[in-house]
């Protein structure tokens, strides 16, 4: 299983120089007298599964590239959950890219 940051690097590449804590997508939250760090592109939940390490080497969205995806990344990797839509170019089990082909 890929670590969260490894998945972000695989999807968006690596930043030239920078750490996650310097990125505009990195946010800090306070809940029940505790501080939590989250990446808004990866996804923000009340679970520690989306807690983020500010010292990580930033992904290719650093420093201020916009993410136009319809789905938080965490929804793509959450066991048992599937996004509501198919990603363009996604391989399927029953055919090539973008679904089965007719013969």
C-alpha positions as CSV (number, residue, x, y, z in Angstrom):
1,X,0.0,0.0,0.0
2,X,1.3,3.4,-0.9
3,X,1.8,6.1,1.7
4,X,-0.3,9.1,1.2
5,X,2.6,11.3,0.1
6,X,3.8,8.6,-2.3
7,X,0.4,8.6,-3.9
8,X,0.5,12.3,-4.3
9,X,4.0,12.2,-5.9
10,X,2.8,9.4,-8.2
11,X,-0.2,11.4,-9.3
12,X,1.3,14.9,-9.5
13,X,5.1,14.5,-9.6
14,X,7.6,16.1,-7.3
15,X,8.1,19.8,-6.5
16,X,11.4,21.4,-7.4
17,X,12.0,22.7,-3.9
18,X,9.5,22.8,-1.1
19,X,7.7,21.1,1.7
20,X,4.1,20.4,2.1
21,X,3.8,22.9,5.0
22,X,4.8,25.7,2.5
23,X,2.0,24.8,0.0
24,X,-1.3,26.7,-0.2
25,X,-3.2,23.4,-0.1
26,X,-1.7,22.6,3.4
27,X,-4.0,23.7,6.2
28,X,-4.0,23.6,9.9
29,X,-7.2,22.9,11.9
30,X,-8.0,23.0,15.6
31,X,-10.5,20.5,17.0
32,X,-11.1,19.6,20.7
33,X,-8.0,21.5,21.7
34,X,-5.7,19.6,19.3
35,X,-4.1,20.8,16.1
36,X,-4.4,18.8,12.9
37,X,-2.7,19.3,9.6
38,X,-4.4,18.3,6.3
39,X,-3.9,18.6,2.6
40,X,-7.0,19.9,1.0
41,X,-6.3,18.1,-2.3
42,X,-5.8,14.7,-0.6
43,X,-9.0,15.3,1.4
44,X,-10.2,16.6,4.7
45,X,-12.0,14.3,7.1
46,X,-12.3,14.0,10.8
47,X,-10.2,10.9,10.7
48,X,-6.4,10.6,11.3
49,X,-6.3,8.9,7.9
50,X,-6.1,12.3,6.3
51,X,-3.7,13.9,8.8
52,X,-0.7,15.3,6.9
53,X,3.0,15.7,7.7
54,X,4.2,19.2,6.9
55,X,7.8,18.1,6.5
56,X,7.0,15.9,3.5
57,X,8.6,16.8,0.2
58,X,5.9,18.7,-1.7
59,X,4.1,17.2,-4.7
60,X,3.9,18.8,-8.1
61,X,1.0,21.0,-7.0
62,X,3.4,23.1,-5.0
63,X,3.5,26.0,-4.6
64,X,0.1,27.1,-5.9
65,X,-1.1,25.0,-8.7
66,X,-4.8,24.4,-8.8
67,X,-6.3,21.0,-8.5
68,X,-9.4,20.7,-10.7
69,X,-10.3,17.1,-9.8
70,X,-13.9,16.3,-8.9
71,X,-12.9,13.9,-6.2
72,X,-10.6,14.2,-3.2
73,X,-7.7,11.8,-3.6
74,X,-8.6,10.0,-0.3
75,X,-11.9,8.9,-2.0
76,X,-9.9,7.1,-4.7
77,X,-8.0,5.0,-2.2
78,X,-10.6,4.4,0.5
79,X,-11.3,0.6,0.7
80,X,-14.9,-0.2,-0.3
81,X,-15.6,3.2,-1.7
82,X,-15.7,4.1,-5.3
83,X,-15.9,7.6,-6.8
84,X,-19.2,8.5,-8.4
85,X,-17.6,8.9,-11.7
86,X,-15.0,7.2,-13.9
87,X,-11.8,9.0,-14.4
88,X,-11.0,9.8,-18.0
89,X,-8.5,7.3,-19.4
90,X,-9.0,4.9,-16.5
91,X,-8.5,1.3,-17.2
92,X,-11.4,-1.0,-16.6
93,X,-11.5,-4.7,-15.8
94,X,-13.7,-5.6,-18.8
95,X,-12.1,-3.6,-21.5
96,X,-9.6,-1.0,-22.5
97,X,-9.5,2.6,-21.5
98,X,-12.9,4.2,-20.8
99,X,-14.8,1.0,-20.6
100,X,-15.7,-2.0,-22.7
101,X,-15.5,-1.9,-26.4
102,X,-18.1,-3.4,-28.7
103,X,-17.0,-6.1,-31.2
